[in-house]
Amino acid sequence: MHLVNTMAYVGQQPWHGLGNQLSPKQPIEVWAKQAGMDWAIESADVRFVSGNAGTNLGSIHAFPEQKVLYRSDTKSPLSVVSSRYQVVQPKQILEFYRDLTEVGGFELETAGVLKDGKKLWALARTGQSVSLKGKDTVNGYLLLATACDGSLATTAQFTSVRVVCNNTLQIALGESAGAVKVPHRSQFDAQAVKRQLGIAISSWDGFMARMKALADCKVNDAAAETFLRRVLTYQAGGTSSETATNERAIKATHALYAGQGMGSTLASASGTAWGLVNSITEFIDHQRRARSEDHRRDAAWFGAGATIKQRAWEEAMKLIA
């Protein structure tokens, strides 16, 4: 089953082959309609029926301090949250990009709804780009996502996408992680988030310099093996099956690194630290076991996969230190 219930995109068809294709530079209103984001999250008090349902209806009680969130269009429930929970509406996610696309040179590329509306996201190209040796192009993006089921704070983060393989990597820059997270107990203030991200926009240069250094950093087989083991050894319960899974992951990423990965034979990636990072990102984004493509993308952007990619980046930084 696909979790991407609705989605719109510009340019190439996205990772799962679903979605409504738009021509470039469409207004936000068109995006809202085509991405299935033209509805609102509404809330109501939580009520429940007590008593023996078999004989009579019982009595109706309130559950104070809680509210149920539901979709305005289908009335389908999304989640039960605390009454203090601050909702971020689907339109607010797209609206966030209005000034960025109209005057900032950004361009919306994909937007959509996961899990029946429990998760919402939009991804825009920033216009920043780098070409590493061997025509290995990496573009800068800004991802904004939120969830109304408690699984994700509203998160704005800079992401890079390597064109040859569509691998994604969060732009991590020293202390500032290139991300701003707004918990749902706070009001989402789009302009404040953009001001905070202002620092990170200029830090693409730092990220670019690090990517170039990784592409110039040759690694021998032993160092490559050590790198993959460090990144793919999880804090598990120590069961033998867990170790076996790691071995499978190590074998798969090693094969990607050694020439099977998309773009792994480019001058920038062959036998380099950049190639190692991309063997991990390709494994996480395209090959790691998942119930569906959408579960995989969810993990690669927000979950366990994102954590592994972060660890790969940190280990790679040690190679060029």
C-alpha atoms as a printed R data frame, in Angstrom:
    type eleno elety resid chain resno       x       y       z
1   ATOM     1    CA   MET     A     1   0.000   0.000   0.000
2   ATOM     2    CA   HIS     A     2   1.295   3.452  -0.872
3   ATOM     3    CA   LEU     A     3   1.472   5.972   1.926
4   ATOM     4    CA   VAL     A     4   1.865   8.862  -0.499
5   ATOM     5    CA   ASN     A     5  -1.852   9.412  -0.823
6   ATOM     6    CA   THR     A     6  -1.511  12.521  -2.955
7   ATOM     7    CA   MET     A     7   1.406  14.386  -4.368
8   ATOM     8    CA   ALA     A     8   2.392  16.880  -7.061
9   ATOM     9    CA   TYR     A     9   5.761  17.355  -8.718
10  ATOM    10    CA   VAL     A    10   7.638  19.391 -11.318
11  ATOM    11    CA   GLY     A    11  10.225  17.906 -13.676
12  ATOM    12    CA   GLN     A    12  11.211  14.249 -13.424
13  ATOM    13    CA   GLN     A    13   8.842  11.667 -12.012
14  ATOM    14    CA   PRO     A    14   9.616  11.124  -8.312
15  ATOM    15    CA   TRP     A    15  10.973   8.045  -6.564
16  ATOM    16    CA   HIS     A    16   7.760   6.006  -6.471
17  ATOM    17    CA   GLY     A    17   6.301   6.934  -9.848
18  ATOM    18    CA   LEU     A    18   3.155   8.496  -8.372
19  ATOM    19    CA   GLY     A    19   1.860  12.032  -8.401
20  ATOM    20    CA   ASN     A    20   0.392  14.777 -10.545
21  ATOM    21    CA   GLN     A    21   2.923  16.441 -12.827
22  ATOM    22    CA   LEU     A    22   2.835  20.244 -12.933
23  ATOM    23    CA   SER     A    23   4.538  22.637 -15.310
24  ATOM    24    CA   PRO     A    24   7.125  24.862 -13.571
25  ATOM    25    CA   LYS     A    25   6.333  28.105 -11.695
26  ATOM    26    CA   GLN     A    26   2.756  27.238 -10.756
27  ATOM    27    CA   PRO     A    27   1.080  29.395  -8.092
28  ATOM    28    CA   ILE     A    28   0.783  28.039  -4.531
29  ATOM    29    CA   GLU     A    29  -3.007  27.579  -5.013
30  ATOM    30    CA   VAL     A    30  -2.429  25.140  -7.894
31  ATOM    31    CA   TRP     A    31   0.116  23.233  -5.797
32  ATOM    32    CA   ALA     A    32  -2.394  22.951  -2.925
33  ATOM    33    CA   LYS     A    33  -5.011  21.411  -5.219
34  ATOM    34    CA   GLN     A    34  -2.708  19.057  -7.145
35  ATOM    35    CA   ALA     A    35  -0.733  17.915  -4.097
36  ATOM    36    CA   GLY     A    36  -3.961  17.067  -2.256
37  ATOM    37    CA   MET     A    37  -3.289  19.746   0.360
38  ATOM    38    CA   ASP     A    38  -6.381  21.910  -0.189
39  ATOM    39    CA   TRP     A    39  -8.131  20.908   3.045
40  ATOM    40    CA   ALA     A    40  -7.802  21.962   6.675
41  ATOM    41    CA   ILE     A    41  -7.167  20.159   9.945
42  ATOM    42    CA   GLU     A    42 -10.178  20.673  12.214
43  ATOM    43    CA   SER     A    43 -10.575  19.728  15.862
44  ATOM    44    CA   ALA     A    44 -13.365  18.592  18.161
45  ATOM    45    CA   ASP     A    45 -13.671  17.534  21.797
46  ATOM    46    CA   VAL     A    46 -13.097  13.846  22.483
47  ATOM    47    CA   ARG     A    47 -16.252  11.977  23.578
48  ATOM    48    CA   PHE     A    48 -16.730   8.324  24.440
49  ATOM    49    CA   VAL     A    49 -19.655   6.030  25.270
50  ATOM    50    CA   SER     A    50 -19.568   4.041  28.492
51  ATOM    51    CA   GLY     A    51 -21.817   1.171  29.546
52  ATOM    52    CA   ASN     A    52 -22.637  -2.171  27.996
53  ATOM    53    CA   ALA     A    53 -22.988  -1.471  24.303
54  ATOM    54    CA   GLY     A    54 -24.851  -4.758  23.809
55  ATOM    55    CA   THR     A    55 -27.922  -3.781  25.832
56  ATOM    56    CA   ASN     A    56 -28.106  -0.020  25.761
57  ATOM    57    CA   LEU     A    57 -26.210   2.951  24.454
58  ATOM    58    CA   GLY     A    58 -24.702   3.832  27.828
59  ATOM    59    CA   SER     A    59 -23.799   7.417  28.599
60  ATOM    60    CA   ILE     A    60 -21.590   9.837  26.730
61  ATOM    61    CA   HIS     A    61 -18.594  11.326  28.547
62  ATOM    62    CA   ALA     A    62 -16.026  13.946  27.645
63  ATOM    63    CA   PHE     A    63 -12.283  13.342  27.774
64  ATOM    64    CA   PRO     A    64 -11.044  16.763  28.972
65  ATOM    65    CA   GLU     A    65  -7.668  18.202  27.969
66  ATOM    66    CA   GLN     A    66  -7.776  16.184  24.725
67  ATOM    67    CA   LYS     A    67  -9.044  16.924  21.243
68  ATOM    68    CA   VAL     A    68  -9.436  14.867  18.104
69  ATOM    69    CA   LEU     A    69  -8.006  16.233  14.838
70  ATOM    70    CA   TYR     A    70  -9.793  15.387  11.593
71  ATOM    71    CA   ARG     A    71  -9.773  16.359   7.916
72  ATOM    72    CA   SER     A    72 -12.233  19.063   6.864
73  ATOM    73    CA   ASP     A    73 -12.912  17.355   3.507
74  ATOM    74    CA   THR     A    74 -13.373  13.657   4.331
75  ATOM    75    CA   LYS     A    75 -13.994  14.052   8.104
76  ATOM    76    CA   SER     A    76 -11.588  11.130   8.589
77  ATOM    77    CA   PRO     A    77  -9.788  11.231  11.968
78  ATOM    78    CA   LEU     A    78  -6.066  12.048  12.053
79  ATOM    79    CA   SER     A    79  -5.113  11.809  15.742
80  ATOM    80    CA   VAL     A    80  -6.000  12.543  19.357
81  ATOM    81    CA   VAL     A    81  -3.799  15.248  20.859
82  ATOM    82    CA   SER     A    82  -3.569  17.462  23.920
83  ATOM    83    CA   SER     A    83  -5.813  20.531  23.907
84  ATOM    84    CA   ARG     A    84  -2.606  22.635  23.997
85  ATOM    85    CA   TYR     A    85  -1.443  21.116  20.693
86  ATOM    86    CA   GLN     A    86  -0.754  23.777  18.026
87  ATOM    87    CA   VAL     A    87  -1.909  22.640  14.595
88  ATOM    88    CA   VAL     A    88   0.079  23.452  11.434
89  ATOM    89    CA   GLN     A    89  -2.271  23.466   8.445
90  ATOM    90    CA   PRO     A    90  -1.461  21.911   5.024
91  ATOM    91    CA   LYS     A    91  -1.740  25.370   3.420
92  ATOM    92    CA   GLN     A    92   0.811  26.770   5.900
93  ATOM    93    CA   ILE     A    93   3.379  24.261   4.616
94  ATOM    94    CA   LEU     A    94   2.989  25.549   1.048
95  ATOM    95    CA   GLU     A    95   2.498  29.178   2.102
96  ATOM    96    CA   PHE     A    96   5.947  28.994   3.773
97  ATOM    97    CA   TYR     A    97   7.473  28.935   0.283
98  ATOM    98    CA   ARG     A    98   5.431  31.781  -1.239
99  ATOM    99    CA   ASP     A    99   7.953  34.582  -0.739
100 ATOM   100    CA   LEU     A   100  10.873  32.188  -1.272
101 ATOM   101    CA   THR     A   101   9.541  31.208  -4.706
102 ATOM   102    CA   GLU     A   102   8.236  34.649  -5.708
103 ATOM   103    CA   VAL     A   103  11.299  36.679  -4.767
104 ATOM   104    CA   GLY     A   104  13.925  34.295  -3.395
105 ATOM   105    CA   GLY     A   105  14.625  32.240  -6.511
106 ATOM   106    CA   PHE     A   106  13.402  28.981  -4.922
107 ATOM   107    CA   GLU     A   107  11.289  26.550  -6.931
108 ATOM   108    CA   LEU     A   108   8.821  24.047  -5.488
109 ATOM   109    CA   GLU     A   109   9.600  20.587  -6.835
110 ATOM   110    CA   THR     A   110   7.465  18.129  -4.848
111 ATOM   111    CA   ALA     A   111   4.756  18.423  -2.217
112 ATOM   112    CA   GLY     A   112   2.309  15.971  -0.790
113 ATOM   113    CA   VAL     A   113   0.515  14.086   1.919
114 ATOM   114    CA   LEU     A   114   1.614  10.880   3.662
115 ATOM   115    CA   LYS     A   115  -0.477   8.522   5.785
116 ATOM   116    CA   ASP     A   116  -3.910   9.971   4.876
117 ATOM   117    CA   GLY     A   117  -2.834  13.458   5.926
118 ATOM   118    CA   LYS     A   118  -1.005  12.648   9.158
119 ATOM   119    CA   LYS     A   119   2.248  13.857   7.551
120 ATOM   120    CA   LEU     A   120   2.630  16.738   5.112
121 ATOM   121    CA   TRP     A   121   5.689  17.963   3.264
122 ATOM   122    CA   ALA     A   122   7.018  20.181   0.492
123 ATOM   123    CA   LEU     A   123  10.469  20.266  -1.077
124 ATOM   124    CA   ALA     A   124  11.874  23.239  -3.001
125 ATOM   125    CA   ARG     A   125  15.099  23.761  -4.901
126 ATOM   126    CA   THR     A   126  17.121  26.615  -3.476
127 ATOM   127    CA   GLY     A   127  18.947  27.341  -6.722
128 ATOM   128    CA   GLN     A   128  22.254  26.397  -5.102
129 ATOM   129    CA   SER     A   129  24.274  23.750  -6.876
130 ATOM   130    CA   VAL     A   130  27.784  22.331  -7.132
131 ATOM   131    CA   SER     A   131  29.462  20.246  -9.803
132 ATOM   132    CA   LEU     A   132  32.145  17.934  -8.394
133 ATOM   133    CA   LYS     A   133  34.832  16.494 -10.671
134 ATOM   134    CA   GLY     A   134  33.468  14.146 -13.315
135 ATOM   135    CA   LYS     A   135  30.220  16.125 -13.754
136 ATOM   136    CA   ASP     A   136  28.818  14.933 -10.413
137 ATOM   137    CA   THR     A   137  26.121  17.519  -9.679
138 ATOM   138    CA   VAL     A   138  24.557  18.085  -6.266
139 ATOM   139    CA   ASN     A   139  21.647  20.516  -5.809
140 ATOM   140    CA   GLY     A   140  20.465  22.270  -2.673
141 ATOM   141    CA   TYR     A   141  16.870  21.895  -1.437
142 ATOM   142    CA   LEU     A   142  14.764  23.088   1.474
143 ATOM   143    CA   LEU     A   143  12.362  20.538   2.959
144 ATOM   144    CA   LEU     A   144   9.488  21.556   5.228
145 ATOM   145    CA   ALA     A   145   7.476  18.809   6.878
146 ATOM   146    CA   THR     A   146   5.041  18.407   9.737
147 ATOM   147    CA   ALA     A   147   2.906  15.672  11.279
148 ATOM   148    CA   CYS     A   148  -0.293  15.840  13.264
149 ATOM   149    CA   ASP     A   149   0.092  12.431  14.928
150 ATOM   150    CA   GLY     A   150   2.935  13.397  17.247
151 ATOM   151    CA   SER     A   151   5.596  11.637  15.152
152 ATOM   152    CA   LEU     A   152   7.370  14.786  13.927
153 ATOM   153    CA   ALA     A   153   7.863  18.373  15.044
154 ATOM   154    CA   THR     A   154   7.411  20.876  12.222
155 ATOM   155    CA   THR     A   155  10.855  20.642  10.638
156 ATOM   156    CA   ALA     A   156  12.538  22.889   8.092
157 ATOM   157    CA   GLN     A   157  15.825  21.454   6.884
158 ATOM   158    CA   PHE     A   158  18.301  21.961   4.098
159 ATOM   159    CA   THR     A   159  18.829  18.813   2.050
160 ATOM   160    CA   SER     A   160  21.132  18.029  -0.837
161 ATOM   161    CA   VAL     A   161  20.112  15.787  -3.727
162 ATOM   162    CA   ARG     A   162  22.777  14.144  -5.888
163 ATOM   163    CA   VAL     A   163  21.397  14.265  -9.429
164 ATOM   164    CA   VAL     A   164  22.905  11.018 -10.780
165 ATOM   165    CA   CYS     A   165  21.150   8.835  -8.196
166 ATOM   166    CA   ASN     A   166  18.567  11.030  -6.401
167 ATOM   167    CA   ASN     A   167  20.305  10.324  -3.063
168 ATOM   168    CA   THR     A   168  19.357  12.742  -0.308
169 ATOM   169    CA   LEU     A   169  21.551  13.984   2.513
170 ATOM   170    CA   GLN     A   170  20.668  16.475   5.204
171 ATOM   171    CA   ILE     A   171  23.076  19.384   5.053
172 ATOM   172    CA   ALA     A   172  24.869  19.149   8.365
173 ATOM   173    CA   LEU     A   173  27.176  21.988   9.225
174 ATOM   174    CA   GLY     A   174  29.174  21.756  12.385
175 ATOM   175    CA   GLU     A   175  27.064  22.922  15.294
176 ATOM   176    CA   SER     A   176  24.087  24.198  13.284
177 ATOM   177    CA   ALA     A   177  22.464  21.148  11.751
178 ATOM   178    CA   GLY     A   178  20.898  23.160   8.918
179 ATOM   179    CA   ALA     A   179  17.495  22.367  10.443
180 ATOM   180    CA   VAL     A   180  14.930  24.213  12.568
181 ATOM   181    CA   LYS     A   181  12.401  22.178  14.550
182 ATOM   182    CA   VAL     A   182   9.243  23.736  16.017
183 ATOM   183    CA   PRO     A   183   7.497  21.478  18.567
184 ATOM   184    CA   HIS     A   184   3.701  21.381  18.373
185 ATOM   185    CA   ARG     A   185   3.368  22.986  21.793
186 ATOM   186    CA   SER     A   186   4.633  26.219  20.163
187 ATOM   187    CA   GLN     A   187   2.983  28.370  17.534
188 ATOM   188    CA   PHE     A   188   4.582  27.856  14.099
189 ATOM   189    CA   ASP     A   189   5.973  31.223  12.995
190 ATOM   190    CA   ALA     A   190   7.084  30.855   9.372
191 ATOM   191    CA   GLN     A   191   9.017  34.124   9.225
192 ATOM   192    CA   ALA     A   192  10.899  33.351  12.455
193 ATOM   193    CA   VAL     A   193  11.879  29.937  11.066
194 ATOM   194    CA   LYS     A   194  13.112  31.559   7.857
195 ATOM   195    CA   ARG     A   195  15.160  34.059   9.857
196 ATOM   196    CA   GLN     A   196  16.766  31.174  11.762
197 ATOM   197    CA   LEU     A   197  17.451  29.354   8.484
198 ATOM   198    CA   GLY     A   198  19.057  32.500   7.072
199 ATOM   199    CA   ILE     A   199  22.298  31.467   8.716
200 ATOM   200    CA   ALA     A   200  22.089  28.056   7.078
201 ATOM   201    CA   ILE     A   201  21.413  29.426   3.576
202 ATOM   202    CA   SER     A   202  24.881  30.989   3.535
203 ATOM   203    CA   SER     A   203  26.357  27.753   4.854
204 ATOM   204    CA   TRP     A   204  25.840  25.940   1.523
205 ATOM   205    CA   ASP     A   205  29.366  27.216   0.749
206 ATOM   206    CA   GLY     A   206  30.752  25.329   3.753
207 ATOM   207    CA   PHE     A   207  28.874  22.194   2.744
208 ATOM   208    CA   MET     A   208  30.152  22.530  -0.828
209 ATOM   209    CA   ALA     A   209  33.750  22.819   0.383
210 ATOM   210    CA   ARG     A   210  33.296  19.643   2.452
211 ATOM   211    CA   MET     A   211  31.797  17.727  -0.491
212 ATOM   212    CA   LYS     A   212  34.762  18.743  -2.657
213 ATOM   213    CA   ALA     A   213  37.196  17.650   0.068
214 ATOM   214    CA   LEU     A   214  35.429  14.250   0.279
215 ATOM   215    CA   ALA     A   215  35.654  13.854  -3.517
216 ATOM   216    CA   ASP     A   216  39.410  14.570  -3.313
217 ATOM   217    CA   CYS     A   217  39.968  12.169  -0.397
218 ATOM   218    CA   LYS     A   218  41.157   8.771  -1.646
219 ATOM   219    CA   VAL     A   219  40.523   5.810   0.691
220 ATOM   220    CA   ASN     A   220  42.064   2.340   0.634
221 ATOM   221    CA   ASP     A   221  40.062  -0.886   0.990
222 ATOM   222    CA   ALA     A   222  40.781  -1.287   4.695
223 ATOM   223    CA   ALA     A   223  39.638   2.279   5.464
224 ATOM   224    CA   ALA     A   224  36.488   1.734   3.389
225 ATOM   225    CA   GLU     A   225  35.646  -1.465   5.291
226 ATOM   226    CA   THR     A   226  36.243   0.264   8.648
227 ATOM   227    CA   PHE     A   227  34.035   3.188   7.602
228 ATOM   228    CA   LEU     A   228  31.110   0.943   6.598
229 ATOM   229    CA   ARG     A   229  31.375  -1.098   9.810
230 ATOM   230    CA   ARG     A   230  31.394   2.026  11.969
231 ATOM   231    CA   VAL     A   231  28.353   3.479  10.249
232 ATOM   232    CA   LEU     A   232  26.318   0.268  10.039
233 ATOM   233    CA   THR     A   233  26.891  -1.184  13.505
234 ATOM   234    CA   TYR     A   234  23.711  -0.389  15.377
235 ATOM   235    CA   GLN     A   235  23.156  -0.312  19.122
236 ATOM   236    CA   ALA     A   236  21.115  -3.489  19.026
237 ATOM   237    CA   GLY     A   237  20.143  -6.094  21.562
238 ATOM   238    CA   GLY     A   238  23.140  -8.142  20.526
239 ATOM   239    CA   THR     A   239  21.164 -10.967  18.909
240 ATOM   240    CA   SER     A   240  22.835 -12.911  16.130
241 ATOM   241    CA   SER     A   241  20.111 -12.006  13.627
242 ATOM   242    CA   GLU     A   242  20.814  -8.312  14.237
243 ATOM   243    CA   THR     A   243  24.475  -8.832  13.404
244 ATOM   244    CA   ALA     A   244  23.504 -10.787  10.300
245 ATOM   245    CA   THR     A   245  21.382  -7.842   9.135
246 ATOM   246    CA   ASN     A   246  24.364  -5.547   9.581
247 ATOM   247    CA   GLU     A   247  26.547  -7.911   7.541
248 ATOM   248    CA   ARG     A   248  23.942  -7.837   4.771
249 ATOM   249    CA   ALA     A   249  23.873  -4.044   4.876
250 ATOM   250    CA   ILE     A   250  27.678  -3.859   4.847
251 ATOM   251    CA   LYS     A   251  27.858  -6.249   1.885
252 ATOM   252    CA   ALA     A   252  25.187  -4.288  -0.015
253 ATOM   253    CA   THR     A   253  26.793  -0.889   0.603
254 ATOM   254    CA   HIS     A   254  30.243  -2.249  -0.245
255 ATOM   255    CA   ALA     A   255  28.909  -3.465  -3.611
256 ATOM   256    CA   LEU     A   256  27.367  -0.019  -4.259
257 ATOM   257    CA   TYR     A   257  30.668   1.635  -3.364
258 ATOM   258    CA   ALA     A   258  32.707  -0.776  -5.509
259 ATOM   259    CA   GLY     A   259  30.920   0.112  -8.749
260 ATOM   260    CA   GLN     A   260  27.286  -1.025  -8.556
261 ATOM   261    CA   GLY     A   261  25.989   2.263  -7.153
262 ATOM   262    CA   MET     A   262  24.552   4.945  -9.419
263 ATOM   263    CA   GLY     A   263  27.385   7.377 -10.069
264 ATOM   264    CA   SER     A   264  29.895   5.238  -8.151
265 ATOM   265    CA   THR     A   265  32.285   5.136 -11.126
266 ATOM   266    CA   LEU     A   266  32.431   8.930 -11.505
267 ATOM   267    CA   ALA     A   267  35.832  10.489 -10.764
268 ATOM   268    CA   SER     A   268  34.368  12.183  -7.679
269 ATOM   269    CA   ALA     A   269  33.154   8.909  -6.131
270 ATOM   270    CA   SER     A   270  35.415   6.078  -7.300
271 ATOM   271    CA   GLY     A   271  37.659   5.067  -4.392
272 ATOM   272    CA   THR     A   272  36.876   8.266  -2.446
273 ATOM   273    CA   ALA     A   273  35.244   9.318   0.823
274 ATOM   274    CA   TRP     A   274  32.444  10.942  -1.235
275 ATOM   275    CA   GLY     A   275  31.820   7.536  -2.836
276 ATOM   276    CA   LEU     A   276  31.561   5.974   0.633
277 ATOM   277    CA   VAL     A   277  28.988   8.537   1.804
278 ATOM   278    CA   ASN     A   278  26.935   7.944  -1.346
279 ATOM   279    CA   SER     A   279  27.026   4.157  -0.962
280 ATOM   280    CA   ILE     A   280  25.289   4.702   2.402
281 ATOM   281    CA   THR     A   281  22.799   7.285   1.101
282 ATOM   282    CA   GLU     A   282  21.882   5.114  -1.887
283 ATOM   283    CA   PHE     A   283  21.395   2.079   0.348
284 ATOM   284    CA   ILE     A   284  19.165   4.047   2.758
285 ATOM   285    CA   ASP     A   285  17.175   5.916   0.091
286 ATOM   286    CA   HIS     A   286  16.684   3.116  -2.433
287 ATOM   287    CA   GLN     A   287  17.557  -0.334  -1.072
288 ATOM   288    CA   ARG     A   288  17.137  -0.651   2.681
289 ATOM   289    CA   ARG     A   289  14.352  -3.066   3.633
290 ATOM   290    CA   ALA     A   290  11.035  -1.342   4.161
291 ATOM   291    CA   ARG     A   291   7.363  -2.242   4.027
292 ATOM   292    CA   SER     A   292   6.944   0.076   1.042
293 ATOM   293    CA   GLU     A   293   8.763   2.768  -0.913
294 ATOM   294    CA   ASP     A   294   6.976   5.382   1.153
295 ATOM   295    CA   HIS     A   295   8.003   3.870   4.491
296 ATOM   296    CA   ARG     A   296  11.551   3.904   3.140
297 ATOM   297    CA   ARG     A   297  11.363   7.583   2.163
298 ATOM   298    CA   ASP     A   298   9.807   8.450   5.526
299 ATOM   299    CA   ALA     A   299  12.715   6.726   7.336
300 ATOM   300    CA   ALA     A   300  15.313   8.203   4.960
301 ATOM   301    CA   TRP     A   301  14.105  11.753   5.612
302 ATOM   302    CA   PHE     A   302  12.893  11.668   9.192
303 ATOM   303    CA   GLY     A   303  13.650   8.342  10.878
304 ATOM   304    CA   ALA     A   304  16.291   5.671  11.394
305 ATOM   305    CA   GLY     A   305  17.632   6.070   7.858
306 ATOM   306    CA   ALA     A   306  18.282   9.780   8.409
307 ATOM   307    CA   THR     A   307  20.230   8.915  11.582
308 ATOM   308    CA   ILE     A   308  22.461   6.453   9.708
309 ATOM   309    CA   LYS     A   309  23.137   9.011   6.962
310 ATOM   310    CA   GLN     A   310  24.057  11.564   9.614
311 ATOM   311    CA   ARG     A   311  26.489   9.047  11.129
312 ATOM   312    CA   ALA     A   312  28.019   8.430   7.670
313 ATOM   313    CA   TRP     A   313  28.583  12.163   7.241
314 ATOM   314    CA   GLU     A   314  30.214  12.446  10.678
315 ATOM   315    CA   GLU     A   315  32.524   9.487   9.983
316 ATOM   316    CA   ALA     A   316  33.417  10.975   6.591
317 ATOM   317    CA   MET     A   317  34.328  14.273   8.267
318 ATOM   318    CA   LYS     A   318  36.924  12.386  10.318
319 ATOM   319    CA   LEU     A   319  38.535  11.153   7.075
320 ATOM   320    CA   ILE     A   320  39.150  14.720   5.872
321 ATOM   321    CA   ALA     A   321  39.938  16.273   9.273
